[in-house]
Structure formats: structure tokens, C-alpha cells
Amino acid sequence: MTEPHLKKPLLELKNLRSYFKFHGVEPSKYLDQKFLEYFQARPSYEPTEFEKQAREDYWSVGREKLIIDGYDYTYEQNEILIKAVDGASVTLHGNESLSIVGETGCGKTSLLFSVMNFPLPHHSYKAGEINYYPTDDNVPVNLLPLSDKEMEKYRGIHFGLIPQLPKESLNPWITVGFQSGEILLERLSMRQEKIKEKVIEFLGKVAIPDPSISMEKYVNQLSGGEAQRVCIAMALLGDPRILLADEPLASLDTIIQATVIHLLLELKKEMKFSYVFATHNIGAAGQLGDVMAVMYGGEIIEIRPTKEFFEDEPLHPYSKGLLHATPWYALRKNQPLKEIPGELPKPYDWPTGCKFHPRCPSATAVCKRSKPPRIQLDNSFVECFLYA
């Protein structure tokens, strides 16, 4: 049964099939062609005032590789509308590593998968822009309106994806070597001899023992750490410019996590790619990211250089709460652990105003009724009324 407060928007959304079409779902053959042409027309790219100011004050023009600008993603599940990403904005630069940190359910995975622009379920829609800069001429390509076929030239070649659950992501019916080499065969049309040579090379890069033997193994013959390293090799085989890592440490024990962190740092130096690392582990985020982006309720609420984030403390009350709830940080500061009160709200029933206000010790009346503005402080950004 749909909750009463969701019935009206759900009905409206179901009736607006054209809205779904506009936001990426394949158009229906029954819609009028002129109507479709009108809705498929997109305005030319123009940087927002926020982007212009950021470039002038902090970021150097020409280094941008990916700009996510006001991105929304909503889908329907069991007749309930779930807003997984809500107006998220963040920029990734060339040869930069960005860590996105937040509790489970905050929208990190949805944001990464949106960059890959995988086909959406029917009852879902997206808005905003995800602008990718494939060349150095500072001319972006908005990925959102691209069809699945148009995205094929970017997936695996420009963007590599490391999944959260490696063993579940690998095909159990074919060998590691065969599925690793598929990207080289399908997208780069390499010959079989060259593919085998390349797969062995990259399995060696990620420290898989005896690569020529291991490539003949099946997934059930690999440990969890080996399966994760195979997924990293597969993501890098197409020599992507941007690597998207979706909680790659979540299913690994502490020692293997340290190995994977070291491996990613070494590969970044060697191959000179940019990457986005999504995690709920704030310690790993600090090790792997040049810049920290904190996500809550589908929004990017703080962006701060990693060194300042840990040495000068974060800006947003939620970011501070995450850090103060970390054992190693409490030991370093010689203070007791502090928990964040309450629970993350449900994505189908976000609070009005600032989504963190029910759990925030600094919340005021304005936090409950209005969404905080995005404020720039030196080379950091924060969405909080404390700095307005």
C-alpha cells in the first residue's frame, strides 16, 4: 500500500510518461514525433555561477575531467518513490583522487552508477548534468542524454568500474582470463594473442600469483582478495581515464584492505588516471583521496581537501560526527568516542529543510524549514547555515 503522502506525486509521475522519456528512457513509438523532438532538445552547455566562481577562486580551468552538476535520480520501488540522489554537485580533476564518504544508503553507489549511465528501470528518472571532458580542449560531453549504444564508447575505455561485491560480479561459468579480455575484444578489437598477453600483464600488475595459470581459473577458485584484484585488473584493462571504485574494500578483511589500498595508490602513480572512491570507511577515504566529499541524504554536503579535513577538522556537523565516531581519531585526540544520534532517514521520506537537522546538535529553526545554501570557504565547500 502506498503511503498517503506519496499517492499524489506517484500518480503524477506515472501519468507523465513523457517526463521519463526526456530523462533517458527509450521513447514510446506511440508519442507524437514533434512532441518527442521538443522534449529531446537540450540547451547548450553553460557553466553555473557556482562553477565559474569555483574555477576563479580555486580550480584551474582546463583540469576538469568530470563535473556532476545538480544531479537527481529518483526511482519507484513497491509503489514508493525513492530519491536516491538529490541535487548532487561535485568536480573531479585530471590525475586527482576523490573520496566520497557517507553512511550506507546515502546515494554513493547510485551516483557512481549514474556516471556509467547504465539503463534505468522503467519507473525512474534523472535530471541535472554529468559533464565529461574526453579531451583537453575543455569541451564537455553531457553523458545523461546519451543512449546505451552511445555510451558503449565510454564504458570500459574512458570509465572503469570496480564493483562492491567482486565474487558476485564475476561470471562463475567462464574463466578469469576470458572475461577479463572481453573488453579488449569487443571495444578495442584486439587479436587473441595480444589479448592474452595484455590480461597476463594486468593480472601481474594487481599481484595475482602466476598470472598465466590464474587466468585459467574460475571465480570459485579465487579468494575474496584475489577476486577483488581481478576486478581491479578488468577495470584497468581498457586504460580508462577515470576509475570508479564502489566500496571495493567492503567485503575484505583488514589486511587485504591494506593491500588493495596500497595497490590502488601504486597503480594511480603508474597509470596516471583519476578516480572516485566511494566508501563508508572514513579512514580508507583519507588514505585514498586527495579531496574528501561527504554525502548525506543523496546530497554532497561538504567538499574539502583531505589534509585540511583531518588536520583542521571538517566543516559540516555531520562530517564532524563521522570523524569523532572513528576509534583511531578518538585515540589521536585522546577523547571518548562520540556517536551520531538517531538514524539515517528513509530515502522516500527525507526531512524538510536540511536533511541532517533531526540529528544535528547545532540545528536551528531555519534548518528545519529551508535547504542550506552551498557556501565556499577558501578551497572548501559546505552546505550549512552555520557558515551563511
C-alpha positions as CSV (number, residue, x, y, z in Angstrom):
1,M,0.0,0.0,0.0
2,T,1.4,3.4,-1.0
3,E,1.8,5.8,1.9
4,P,-0.9,8.6,1.8
5,H,1.6,11.5,1.4
6,L,3.1,9.7,-1.7
7,K,-0.1,8.9,-3.6
8,K,-0.4,12.3,-5.4
9,P,3.2,12.6,-6.6
10,L,3.3,8.9,-7.6
11,L,0.1,9.3,-9.6
12,E,1.5,12.4,-11.3
13,L,4.8,10.7,-12.1
14,K,3.0,7.7,-13.5
15,N,1.0,9.9,-15.8
16,L,4.0,11.8,-17.0
17,R,5.5,9.2,-19.2
18,S,7.0,11.9,-21.4
19,Y,9.0,13.1,-18.4
20,F,10.6,9.6,-18.1
21,K,11.4,9.7,-21.8
22,F,13.0,13.1,-21.5
23,H,15.3,11.8,-18.8
24,G,16.7,8.9,-20.6
25,V,14.1,6.1,-21.0
26,E,13.6,5.0,-24.6
27,P,10.8,7.0,-26.2
28,S,7.5,5.2,-26.9
29,K,6.5,4.7,-30.6
30,Y,3.1,6.0,-29.8
31,L,4.2,9.5,-28.9
32,D,3.9,12.3,-31.4
33,Q,7.3,12.8,-33.2
34,K,7.2,16.6,-32.9
35,F,6.4,16.3,-29.2
36,L,9.4,14.0,-28.8
37,E,11.7,16.3,-30.7
38,Y,10.7,19.2,-28.4
39,F,11.4,17.2,-25.3
40,Q,14.7,15.7,-26.6
41,A,16.1,19.2,-27.3
42,R,18.7,20.2,-24.7
43,P,20.2,23.6,-24.1
44,S,23.8,24.2,-24.9
45,Y,26.2,23.7,-22.0
46,E,26.8,26.8,-19.9
47,P,28.7,26.6,-16.6
48,T,26.7,27.5,-13.5
49,E,27.7,30.6,-11.4
50,F,28.9,28.2,-8.7
51,E,31.3,26.5,-11.3
52,K,32.5,29.9,-12.6
53,Q,33.3,31.1,-9.1
54,A,35.0,27.8,-8.1
55,R,37.2,28.0,-11.2
56,E,38.3,31.6,-10.5
57,D,39.0,31.1,-6.8
58,Y,40.3,27.5,-6.6
59,W,40.3,25.2,-9.5
60,S,42.4,25.8,-12.6
61,V,40.5,25.9,-15.8
62,G,41.3,23.0,-18.2
63,R,41.9,20.4,-15.5
64,E,38.3,19.3,-15.2
65,K,37.6,15.7,-16.2
66,L,34.1,15.2,-14.7
67,I,31.6,17.7,-13.4
68,I,28.4,16.4,-11.8
69,D,26.0,19.4,-11.6
70,G,22.7,19.3,-9.7
71,Y,22.2,15.6,-10.5
72,D,18.9,14.0,-9.4
73,Y,18.0,10.3,-9.5
74,T,14.5,9.0,-8.5
75,Y,13.0,5.6,-8.9
76,E,9.9,3.7,-7.9
77,Q,10.1,0.6,-5.7
78,N,7.0,-1.2,-4.4
79,E,4.9,1.9,-5.4
80,I,7.1,4.2,-3.3
81,L,9.2,6.9,-4.8
82,I,12.8,6.8,-3.7
83,K,15.0,9.8,-4.3
84,A,18.5,8.2,-4.2
85,V,20.4,11.3,-5.4
86,D,19.2,14.8,-4.7
87,G,20.9,17.7,-6.5
88,A,24.4,16.4,-6.0
89,S,27.3,18.5,-7.4
90,V,31.0,17.7,-7.4
91,T,34.0,18.1,-9.7
92,L,36.8,15.6,-10.4
93,H,40.1,16.9,-12.0
94,G,42.7,15.3,-14.1
95,N,45.0,12.9,-12.1
96,E,43.0,13.6,-8.9
97,S,41.5,11.2,-6.5
98,L,38.2,12.0,-4.9
99,S,36.8,10.1,-1.9
100,I,33.0,10.1,-1.4
101,V,32.2,9.1,2.1
102,G,28.9,8.6,3.9
103,E,26.7,6.0,5.6
104,T,25.2,3.1,3.8
105,G,22.1,4.3,1.9
106,C,23.3,7.9,1.3
107,G,23.4,7.5,-2.5
108,K,27.1,6.9,-3.2
109,T,26.6,3.8,-5.4
110,S,23.7,5.5,-7.3
111,L,25.9,8.4,-8.1
112,L,28.8,6.3,-9.4
113,F,26.5,4.1,-11.5
114,S,24.9,7.2,-12.9
115,V,28.3,8.2,-14.4
116,M,28.4,4.9,-16.2
117,N,24.8,5.8,-17.4
118,F,23.5,2.2,-17.2
119,P,19.9,1.7,-18.5
120,L,17.4,2.7,-15.8
121,P,14.3,0.8,-14.7
122,H,11.1,1.9,-16.4
123,H,9.7,3.9,-13.4
124,S,12.7,6.1,-12.8
125,Y,14.0,9.4,-14.0
126,K,17.2,11.5,-13.8
127,A,17.9,15.2,-14.1
128,G,20.8,17.6,-14.0
129,E,24.1,17.1,-15.9
130,I,27.1,14.8,-15.8
131,N,29.6,16.5,-18.0
132,Y,32.7,14.6,-19.0
133,Y,35.8,16.1,-20.7
134,P,37.2,13.5,-23.0
135,T,39.9,15.8,-24.5
136,D,41.9,18.7,-23.2
137,D,40.0,21.3,-25.3
138,N,37.7,22.0,-22.3
139,V,34.6,20.9,-24.3
140,P,32.3,18.6,-22.2
141,V,30.0,15.8,-23.2
142,N,26.9,15.5,-21.1
143,L,26.5,11.8,-20.5
144,L,22.9,11.8,-19.3
145,P,21.0,12.1,-22.6
146,L,23.3,9.5,-24.4
147,S,21.7,6.2,-25.4
148,D,23.0,2.9,-24.2
149,K,24.7,2.4,-27.6
150,E,26.3,5.8,-27.5
151,M,27.7,5.1,-24.0
152,E,29.5,2.0,-25.2
153,K,32.4,4.0,-26.5
154,Y,32.9,5.4,-22.9
155,R,32.3,2.4,-20.7
156,G,35.4,0.4,-20.1
157,I,37.6,2.8,-22.2
158,H,37.0,6.2,-20.6
159,F,35.4,4.9,-17.4
160,G,36.4,1.7,-15.5
161,L,34.2,0.4,-12.7
162,I,35.3,-1.7,-9.7
163,P,32.2,-3.3,-8.2
164,Q,31.4,-3.6,-4.5
165,L,31.0,-7.4,-4.4
166,P,33.7,-9.0,-6.6
167,K,32.6,-12.6,-6.5
168,E,29.0,-11.8,-7.3
169,S,30.1,-9.5,-10.1
170,L,32.3,-12.1,-11.9
171,N,30.8,-14.7,-14.1
172,P,31.2,-18.2,-12.5
173,W,30.8,-20.1,-15.7
174,I,33.8,-18.7,-17.6
175,T,37.5,-18.3,-16.8
176,V,39.0,-15.2,-15.3
177,G,41.2,-14.7,-18.3
178,F,38.3,-14.9,-20.8
179,Q,36.0,-12.5,-19.1
180,S,38.9,-10.1,-18.4
181,G,39.8,-10.0,-22.1
182,E,36.2,-9.3,-23.3
183,I,36.6,-5.5,-23.1
184,L,39.7,-5.7,-25.4
185,L,38.0,-7.9,-27.9
186,E,34.6,-6.1,-28.0
187,R,35.7,-2.4,-27.7
188,L,39.3,-2.4,-29.0
189,S,39.1,-5.4,-31.4
190,M,42.5,-6.8,-30.3
191,R,43.8,-10.1,-31.6
192,Q,43.6,-13.2,-29.3
193,E,47.4,-13.4,-28.9
194,K,47.6,-9.7,-27.8
195,I,44.6,-10.1,-25.5
196,K,46.2,-13.0,-23.7
197,E,49.4,-11.1,-23.3
198,K,47.6,-8.0,-22.0
199,V,45.5,-9.9,-19.5
200,I,48.6,-11.7,-18.1
201,E,50.3,-8.3,-17.8
202,F,47.5,-6.7,-15.9
203,L,46.9,-9.7,-13.6
204,G,50.6,-9.3,-12.7
205,K,50.1,-5.6,-12.1
206,V,47.5,-6.4,-9.4
207,A,49.7,-9.0,-7.8
208,I,47.8,-12.1,-8.8
209,P,50.2,-15.1,-8.3
210,D,51.2,-16.9,-11.5
211,P,49.0,-14.9,-13.9
212,S,49.3,-17.3,-16.8
213,I,47.9,-20.1,-14.6
214,S,45.4,-17.9,-12.6
215,M,43.8,-16.7,-15.8
216,E,42.5,-20.2,-16.4
217,K,40.8,-20.3,-13.0
218,Y,37.1,-19.8,-12.3
219,V,35.7,-17.4,-9.7
220,N,35.1,-20.2,-7.1
221,Q,38.8,-20.9,-7.1
222,L,39.7,-17.4,-6.0
223,S,39.9,-15.9,-2.5
224,G,37.9,-12.7,-1.8
225,G,41.1,-10.6,-2.1
226,E,42.1,-12.2,-5.4
227,A,38.6,-11.7,-6.8
228,Q,38.8,-8.0,-5.9
229,R,42.2,-7.7,-7.6
230,V,40.9,-9.4,-10.7
231,C,38.0,-6.8,-10.8
232,I,40.6,-4.0,-10.5
233,A,42.6,-5.5,-13.4
234,M,39.4,-5.8,-15.5
235,A,38.6,-2.1,-14.8
236,L,42.0,-1.0,-15.9
237,L,42.5,-3.2,-19.0
238,G,40.9,-0.6,-21.3
239,D,43.3,2.1,-19.9
240,P,40.4,4.3,-18.6
241,R,40.9,7.9,-17.8
242,I,38.6,7.7,-14.8
243,L,38.3,4.8,-12.4
244,L,35.1,4.5,-10.4
245,A,35.5,2.3,-7.2
246,D,32.3,1.4,-5.5
247,E,33.2,0.3,-1.9
248,P,35.9,-2.0,-3.1
249,L,37.0,-2.7,0.5
250,A,33.6,-3.6,1.9
251,S,33.9,-7.4,1.6
252,L,37.6,-7.7,2.6
253,D,39.3,-8.2,5.9
254,T,41.6,-5.6,7.3
255,I,44.9,-7.0,6.0
256,I,43.5,-7.4,2.4
257,Q,42.0,-3.9,2.6
258,A,45.5,-2.5,3.3
259,T,46.9,-4.5,0.3
260,V,44.2,-3.1,-2.0
261,I,44.7,0.5,-0.8
262,H,48.4,0.2,-1.5
263,L,47.7,-1.4,-4.9
264,L,45.4,1.4,-6.0
265,L,47.8,4.1,-4.9
266,E,50.7,2.5,-6.8
267,L,48.5,1.9,-10.0
268,K,47.4,5.6,-9.9
269,K,51.1,6.7,-9.9
270,E,52.0,4.3,-12.7
271,M,48.9,4.8,-15.0
272,K,48.1,8.4,-14.1
273,F,44.3,8.1,-14.1
274,S,41.8,10.0,-11.9
275,Y,39.5,8.0,-9.7
276,V,36.4,8.3,-7.5
277,F,36.4,6.1,-4.4
278,A,33.1,5.6,-2.7
279,T,33.1,4.2,0.9
280,H,31.7,4.3,4.4
281,N,35.2,3.8,5.8
282,I,36.4,7.3,6.5
283,G,40.0,6.1,7.3
284,A,40.3,4.4,3.9
285,A,38.8,7.5,2.3
286,G,41.5,9.7,3.8
287,Q,44.3,7.4,2.6
288,L,43.0,7.2,-1.0
289,G,41.5,10.6,-1.7
290,D,43.2,14.0,-2.4
291,V,39.8,15.5,-1.8
292,M,37.0,14.4,0.5
293,A,33.4,14.7,-0.5
294,V,30.8,13.9,2.3
295,M,27.4,12.6,1.2
296,Y,24.2,12.6,3.2
297,G,20.6,12.1,2.1
298,G,21.6,12.0,-1.6
299,E,23.4,15.3,-1.4
300,I,27.1,16.3,-1.4
301,I,27.2,18.4,1.8
302,E,30.9,19.1,2.0
303,I,33.9,19.1,-0.2
304,R,37.3,19.7,1.4
305,P,41.0,18.8,0.7
306,T,41.9,15.7,2.6
307,K,44.7,17.2,4.6
308,E,42.5,20.1,5.9
309,F,39.6,17.7,6.5
310,F,41.7,15.6,9.0
311,E,44.1,18.3,10.4
312,D,41.7,21.3,10.7
313,E,38.6,19.2,11.2
314,P,35.6,19.1,8.8
315,L,33.1,21.9,8.5
316,H,29.7,20.2,8.4
317,P,28.3,18.9,11.7
318,Y,27.6,15.5,10.1
319,S,31.2,15.3,8.8
320,K,32.5,16.1,12.3
321,G,30.2,13.4,13.7
322,L,31.6,10.8,11.3
323,L,35.2,11.6,12.3
324,H,34.5,11.7,16.0
325,A,32.9,8.3,15.8
326,T,36.1,6.8,14.5
327,P,38.2,4.9,17.1
328,W,41.6,5.9,15.7
329,Y,40.7,9.5,15.6
330,A,39.4,9.4,19.2
331,L,42.7,7.8,20.3
332,R,44.7,10.5,18.5
333,K,42.7,13.3,20.1
334,N,42.6,11.4,23.5
335,Q,38.8,11.7,23.8
336,P,35.9,9.2,24.0
337,L,34.1,8.0,21.0
338,K,31.0,10.1,20.1
339,E,28.1,8.6,18.3
340,I,25.8,10.5,15.9
341,P,22.3,10.3,17.4
342,G,19.4,8.9,15.5
343,E,19.3,7.1,12.2
344,L,19.7,8.0,8.5
345,P,16.2,8.9,7.3
346,K,14.5,6.8,4.7
347,P,15.1,8.0,1.1
348,Y,11.3,8.1,0.4
349,D,10.7,10.4,3.4
350,W,13.5,12.9,3.7
351,P,13.0,15.7,6.3
352,T,12.3,19.2,5.0
353,G,15.0,21.8,5.1
354,C,18.4,20.4,6.0
355,K,18.1,16.6,5.9
356,F,20.5,16.3,8.9
357,H,18.6,18.6,11.2
358,P,16.8,15.9,13.2
359,R,20.3,14.5,14.2
360,C,22.2,17.8,14.4
361,P,23.3,19.3,17.7
362,S,23.5,22.8,16.1
363,A,20.2,22.8,14.3
364,T,18.0,25.9,14.5
365,A,14.5,26.8,13.3
366,V,15.8,27.8,9.8
367,C,17.4,24.4,9.4
368,K,14.0,22.7,9.7
369,R,12.3,24.8,7.0
370,S,14.9,25.7,4.4
371,K,17.6,23.9,2.4
372,P,21.1,25.3,3.3
373,P,23.0,27.2,0.6
374,R,26.3,25.9,-0.8
375,I,29.0,28.2,0.7
376,Q,32.6,28.4,-0.4
377,L,35.2,28.8,2.3
378,D,38.8,29.2,0.9
379,N,39.2,25.9,-1.1
380,S,36.3,24.1,0.6
381,F,32.5,23.9,0.1
382,V,29.9,23.3,2.7
383,E,26.1,23.2,2.8
384,C,25.3,24.5,6.3
385,F,23.6,27.6,7.8
386,L,26.4,27.8,10.4
387,Y,28.5,29.5,7.7
388,A,25.8,31.5,5.9
